[in-house]
Structure formats: C-alpha cells, structure tokens
Amino acid sequence: MDIESLPLRSDLRGEAPYGAPQLEVPVVLNVNENPYPPSEAVAQEMADAVKQTVTSLNRYPDREAVGLRQDLADYLGHGLRMENIWAANGSNEIMLHLLTAFGGPGRTALTFAPTYSMYPEYARNTLTKYVAYPRREDHSIDAGLVLGAIDIHEPTVVLLARPNNPTGTGMALEAIDQICRQSEAIVVVDEAYQEFSTEPSALELLDAHPRLVVSRTMSKAFALAGGRLGYLAAHPAIVDACRIVRLPYHLSAPTQAIARVALRHADALLARVDELAAAARDFAGWARGRGYDVIDSEANFVLFGRFPQRHAVWQGLLDRGVLIRETGPEGYLRASAGTPEEMVALKDALDDLNPIKE
C-alpha cells in the first residue's frame, strides 16, 4: 500500500513533508540556528530541571504553562503580563493556533512573497485560503503595499515576517502601526529573528493595537532549536482564542522546564547574538566584493546569488562539506551565520567553486 491508495485529502495528494536537508557534514549553515550550544553549567542546570520533572511524569504537565508564560513576559518587558503570552511547540505551533482560531474555511491569510515557506502549509492544514502578494522589487514592504493588498483580498489574518525569511528584509515600525490602525485583520508580526535585528520590536505597539500579535521563538537566538519553544505576545483575548484551539497538555513538562532555565540564563545564551549578526553582515560585504548580488539582511542569514544553476552551486558547496539552503527567489541561496571557522569554510568553498566565474 502507498499513500496515494489511502483516502487522503485531495489538497494533500502529491505533497511532500516540509523540511530542510538534515545531513552529516562538517559545516551546517542551512537552518539559521545559533551554532553555539549552552555552556556546560547551563546544560547541567537544564538536565537537573528535566530530572526533577521525571519524578512526576505520571501526571500531566501544567496545561496553561503559567510559570513559563510569566518568565516569557518578564523577558519581553514592555509591561507584559502572563495573560499576554501564549507558548507552544515552536513558532510553528503558534502559527497553527492562530490560523486555526482566526483562519479556516472561507477565510484568507495574506502574506508577502518571497517569505517563510511554511506559511502556505499552515494555511493548507487549517483550510485557510492563502494569498502571497508580491513584495516590491527590493523585497521590501510598506503600509501602502500591505493596505492595498488587504483591500483586494480582505484577509482575516495578515502575516508579516520581520525580519523576513529568506530575504532578511526589515520593515518600519511606523508602517506596522499604520496597517493596524487601518485594518480589522489580525496582524501577526513574525519576529523569529528579532534579537539579531537593529530595528525596534513591534512589541512597542501592542498597547495601541488589540488585534496585533508578535510571534517569537527560542530556536534561533536562544540556541534552543531542539527545545521546540515558540511564543506570542498579544491582547489576552487573542491568547484566550489560542487556548480554545490548542490540544490539551500540548507543552510537555520537560519542554517547559528547559525553556525556563534558558530564560533564567538569557544573558549567557544570547551573548553571541551580536557576534552572529556581525558575521552575517561581514559575509554580505565579502560576497558583494566577490561580485554576488546580496540582499541586505537584518537577521542572522544572508540571501545571495544570482546563480544560473543554483542547485549545482548548492551541490558543489555540499561536496566541499558546506551545507547552506536552496530557498527563496530563483537563482539565490541562503547562508546562516556560523562560527568564525565555519564562515571561513563557506568563503573558501565558494572561492574554490567560483560559481560566478561565467
């Protein structure tokens, strides 16, 4: 029996599971992770916290994750309280909660392409119509563009990645303010890479806009990709809507324990953020100097090209032990910021390959 012989939903036929390649290579720069693991001391504290949860694994975890949500509110500041915060298994589940609550049949989620490649899957899985309106030629978006698209498509949810993945493009806070003032949609600002950005957070606008949602993750800057913890900040009514659609006990006790330890050591875990942001900017400058077309990035990654045969370039780098991401507009590749040694390996592999010698 194969999958096509099953009574699969028609919109899932022919689809493949999402996921970047997970390959054993010396240099992994394809999924925008923080390459620096927790220190031994922090790792030991996480292990001790998990060990404490093991003695009560016969009981369900706190389904409201009250302690974790309070810790997240304290981390974000801006006068936020536990009631303003929702947490889930990665920002992926946060987005699913939002589209389950505010999307669905007969409703539209609007975003601006190119952008995060999981957005259409969130919409598909929640039976929400998905519209990816084109960005401007420089990959930017502004209030006029967004509001014009809202007038055309009448979405209930607008997804604004800031910095945008895969381009790294920022967006003015004033534009988000104007969009929220002139729209009735739920406006979700996806700040997965905010800690790497020089732009102020949309958290500054929450008090003024009850339909604004700011989504975050601990996978990137916090070096907690394996911990699977995403969260949002919003008006308590939006949090309550997510509580309605979440599965019971969706956050395990070990997940909550690890995340709380990470938040207690936020300064240590975020200590390399500026260094990684600088590494991304340095690589962008290096790539421009080699003749590549580079998109200015506010994140810990760089989109560069243009390659007539980008897959061949991707494979050539992989053959040299360097894994980056084949994503974004045709002809571009995306490289995450890594350790100094990893960035040297990436540059050396590109020089050896010399993909724009033509």
C-alpha positions in Angstrom: 0.0 0.0 0.0 1.2 3.5 -0.8 -0.1 6.9 0.4 -1.9 7.5 -2.8 -4.2 4.5 -2.2 -5.4 6.0 1.1 -8.4 8.3 1.4 -6.1 11.3 1.7 -7.5 14.8 1.5 -7.3 15.9 -2.1 -5.3 19.0 -1.3 -2.6 16.8 0.3 -2.1 14.5 -2.7 1.3 14.9 -4.3 2.6 17.0 -1.3 5.9 16.2 0.3 6.8 16.8 4.0 8.4 20.1 4.8 12.0 20.2 5.9 15.5 21.4 5.1 18.0 18.6 4.4 19.5 17.1 7.6 22.9 15.9 6.5 26.1 15.0 8.4 28.6 17.5 7.1 31.4 19.5 8.7 29.7 22.9 8.2 25.9 23.2 8.7 24.7 26.7 7.8 21.2 26.0 6.3 18.6 26.4 9.0 19.6 29.7 10.8 20.5 28.0 14.1 22.7 29.5 16.7 25.9 27.4 16.3 26.9 27.9 20.0 25.4 25.3 22.4 24.6 26.2 26.0 27.6 26.2 28.4 28.2 23.1 30.5 26.8 24.9 33.5 23.6 25.9 31.8 23.3 22.4 30.2 23.7 20.8 33.6 21.0 23.1 35.1 18.7 22.1 32.2 19.4 18.4 32.8 18.7 18.8 36.6 15.4 20.6 35.8 14.4 17.8 33.4 15.3 15.2 36.0 13.0 16.9 38.5 10.1 16.6 36.1 10.8 12.9 35.6 9.6 12.0 39.1 6.1 13.4 38.2 5.8 12.2 34.6 2.8 10.1 35.7 1.0 13.4 36.0 0.0 15.8 33.2 2.0 19.0 32.9 0.6 22.4 33.7 -1.6 22.8 30.6 -1.5 26.6 30.9 2.3 26.8 31.4 1.7 29.6 33.8 5.3 29.8 35.2 6.8 29.7 31.7 4.5 32.3 30.4 5.3 34.6 33.3 9.0 34.1 32.7 8.5 35.0 29.0 6.6 38.1 29.9 9.4 39.2 32.2 11.9 38.5 29.4 10.0 40.6 26.9 9.2 43.5 29.2 7.0 46.3 27.8 4.7 45.9 30.8 3.5 42.5 29.5 1.8 40.1 31.9 1.4 36.3 31.8 -2.1 36.8 30.3 -0.5 38.5 27.3 1.7 35.5 26.5 1.0 32.1 24.8 3.6 29.4 24.3 3.7 26.3 22.1 6.0 23.8 20.5 7.9 26.2 18.3 6.5 29.2 16.5 5.2 26.6 14.0 2.5 25.6 16.5 1.9 29.2 17.4 1.0 29.9 13.8 -1.2 26.9 13.6 -3.1 28.0 16.7 -3.6 31.5 15.2 -4.8 30.2 11.9 -7.0 27.6 13.5 -8.6 30.3 15.6 -8.8 33.1 13.0 -8.5 31.4 9.7 -10.3 28.3 8.4 -12.8 27.7 5.5 -14.0 30.8 3.8 -11.2 32.9 5.3 -7.9 34.3 3.9 -4.4 34.6 5.3 -2.4 37.2 3.5 1.4 37.5 3.3 4.0 38.9 1.1 6.3 36.8 -1.1 9.0 35.7 -1.0 8.6 34.8 2.6 8.7 31.9 5.0 8.0 28.7 3.2 5.9 27.2 6.0 3.2 29.9 5.8 1.3 28.2 3.0 1.4 24.9 4.9 -0.1 26.4 8.0 -2.9 27.8 5.8 -3.4 24.5 3.9 -3.5 22.5 7.2 -6.2 24.8 8.6 -8.2 25.0 5.4 -7.4 28.7 5.1 -7.1 30.4 1.7 -3.5 31.5 1.3 -2.5 34.6 -0.7 1.1 35.6 -1.2 1.2 39.1 -2.6 4.4 40.1 -4.3 6.9 42.4 -2.4 8.5 45.3 -4.0 11.4 44.7 -6.3 13.9 45.3 -3.5 11.9 42.8 -1.3 10.6 45.5 1.0 7.0 46.1 2.0 5.4 49.2 3.3 2.0 50.3 4.6 0.7 51.3 1.2 1.5 47.9 -0.3 0.0 46.0 2.6 -3.1 48.0 2.9 -3.7 47.8 -0.9 -3.4 44.0 -0.7 -5.8 44.0 2.3 -8.4 45.9 0.3 -8.2 43.4 -2.6 -8.1 40.1 -0.6 -10.0 41.0 2.7 -7.9 38.7 4.9 -8.8 37.8 8.5 -5.1 37.2 9.2 -2.0 39.1 7.8 1.4 37.6 8.3 4.4 39.9 8.3 7.8 38.3 8.8 10.1 40.9 10.3 13.0 40.4 9.6 11.7 38.4 6.6 12.8 34.9 5.9 14.5 34.2 3.5 15.5 37.8 2.5 16.3 39.2 5.9 14.4 42.4 5.0 13.2 44.6 7.8 10.0 46.8 8.0 9.4 50.2 9.6 7.6 50.2 12.9 5.5 53.1 11.6 4.3 51.0 8.7 3.0 48.3 11.1 1.3 51.0 13.2 -0.5 52.3 10.2 -1.5 48.9 9.0 -3.0 48.1 12.4 -4.8 51.4 12.5 -6.4 51.0 9.1 -7.3 47.3 9.2 -9.6 45.0 11.1 -7.4 41.9 10.4 -5.4 40.0 13.0 -1.9 41.3 12.1 0.8 38.8 13.0 4.4 40.2 13.1 6.7 37.2 13.0 9.8 38.2 14.9 11.6 34.9 14.8 14.9 36.8 14.2 14.2 39.9 16.2 17.2 39.5 18.6 19.5 39.8 15.6 17.9 42.9 14.2 18.7 46.6 14.7 15.1 47.6 14.3 12.8 48.2 17.4 10.3 45.4 18.2 6.7 45.6 17.3 6.1 44.8 21.0 6.1 48.6 21.3 2.8 48.8 19.5 0.9 46.2 21.5 -0.8 48.6 23.9 -2.3 50.6 21.0 -3.5 47.7 18.8 -5.6 44.9 20.4 -5.5 42.9 17.1 -1.7 42.9 16.8 0.2 39.7 17.6 4.0 39.5 17.9 5.4 35.9 17.4 8.8 34.9 18.7 10.9 31.7 19.0 13.6 30.4 21.3 15.0 28.3 18.4 17.3 30.9 16.9 19.0 33.5 19.2 18.5 31.3 22.3 20.2 28.3 20.8 17.2 26.2 21.7 16.1 24.8 18.4 16.0 21.3 19.9 13.9 22.5 22.8 10.9 23.5 20.5 9.6 26.6 22.2 7.7 29.3 20.4 5.5 32.0 21.9 3.5 35.1 21.1 2.6 38.3 22.9 -0.9 39.8 22.3 -4.1 41.1 23.9 -5.4 38.5 26.4 -8.4 37.9 24.2 -6.2 36.6 21.4 -4.4 34.4 24.0 -7.8 33.0 25.1 -8.6 32.2 21.4 -5.4 30.2 21.2 -6.3 28.4 24.4 -9.5 27.2 22.8 -7.9 25.5 19.8 -4.7 24.2 21.5 -4.5 20.5 22.2 -4.7 19.6 25.9 -1.3 19.5 27.6 0.4 20.5 24.4 3.6 21.6 26.1 5.5 18.8 27.9 6.9 19.2 31.4 10.5 18.8 30.2 10.0 21.4 27.5 8.6 23.9 30.0 11.5 23.2 32.4 14.2 23.6 29.8 12.8 26.8 28.5 12.5 28.3 32.0 16.2 27.5 32.6 17.1 29.1 29.3 15.2 32.3 30.3 17.0 32.4 33.6 20.2 32.4 31.7 19.1 34.7 28.8 22.2 36.9 29.0 24.5 33.9 28.6 22.6 32.2 25.8 22.2 35.5 23.9 25.8 36.5 24.4 26.7 35.5 20.8 23.8 37.3 19.1 25.7 40.4 18.2 28.6 38.4 17.0 26.4 36.3 14.7 24.7 39.4 13.4 28.1 40.8 12.6 29.2 37.6 10.9 26.2 37.8 8.7 26.9 41.5 7.8 30.6 40.6 7.2 29.7 37.7 4.9 27.3 40.1 3.0 30.2 42.5 2.4 32.5 39.8 1.4 30.0 38.3 -1.1 29.4 41.8 -2.6 33.2 42.1 -3.0 33.2 38.9 -4.9 30.5 40.1 -7.3 27.5 38.4 -5.8 24.1 40.0 -5.6 23.3 40.3 -1.9 20.0 41.2 -0.2 20.5 43.5 2.9 19.7 41.4 6.0 18.5 42.3 9.5 18.8 38.6 10.5 21.5 36.0 11.1 21.5 34.9 7.5 22.2 36.2 4.0 20.5 35.6 0.7 22.9 35.9 -2.2 23.2 35.0 -5.9 22.3 35.1 -8.6 23.2 31.7 -9.9 22.0 30.4 -13.3 22.1 26.9 -11.8 21.7 27.4 -8.1 21.2 23.7 -7.3 24.6 22.9 -8.9 26.2 25.6 -6.7 24.4 24.2 -3.6 25.6 20.7 -4.5 29.1 22.0 -5.2 29.2 23.5 -1.7 27.9 20.3 -0.2 30.6 18.3 -2.0 33.0 20.6 -0.2 31.5 19.9 3.2 29.3 23.1 3.5 25.5 22.8 3.7 23.5 26.0 3.0 19.9 26.4 1.9 18.4 26.3 -1.5 15.4 28.6 -1.0 14.0 32.0 -1.9 13.8 33.6 -5.3 15.1 31.7 -8.2 18.9 32.0 -8.5 19.6 32.7 -4.8 21.0 30.7 -1.9 20.8 31.4 1.8 23.6 31.0 4.2 23.3 31.2 8.0 25.9 32.9 10.2 28.1 30.4 11.9 31.3 30.3 13.9 34.4 32.1 12.5 35.8 28.8 11.4 32.5 27.9 9.6 32.4 31.3 7.8 35.9 30.8 6.6 35.0 27.3 5.3 32.0 28.8 3.5 34.1 31.5 1.8 36.8 29.1 0.9 34.3 26.7 -0.6 32.7 29.5 -2.7 36.1 30.7 -3.9 37.1 27.2 -4.8 33.8 26.6 -6.6 33.9 30.2 -8.1 30.2 29.8 -9.3 30.0 33.3 -10.9 33.2 32.9 -13.0 30.9 32.6 -16.1 
